[in-house]
Every structure is written in structure tokens, then in C-alpha cells.
Amino acid sequence: MAVTASDLDEATEYVAAALGPHTDGDWTRTAGGLDWDCRTTAEHLGDTLLSYAAQVRVSAKSV
């Protein structure tokens, strides 16, 4: 199954909805069972979505 631009839009909306209510929280604490803190985890989510978006863009240009 290929990731599409609309899939990325939907994923971004879910991430924003999940993180939005916690913007005033303590982002330096550990994220769940991870070794990373919440800020690093959120940055990783953003990096991952950006990487997928770039791949979708490159794939669309080559078609």
C-alpha cells in the first residue's frame, strides 16, 4: 500500500489533535515507556511525516 498526500494530511491532523491539548505540559518528561522525552518524540514524529511527504513528492514527480 502506497502512502499518499491525503494519508499524510490525515496523519498530521491526528498528531496535531493528539499533541495540541498538551502544549502547556512538561515536554521534558519521559514519553511513555520510551527513553526519549516528549519533545524529542514530537520532533521525531514531525521528521517522520516530513520524510514521508518528501518521498511522496519525489514519487509523484517521477510518474
Disulfide bonds with the S-S distance in Angstrom:
none
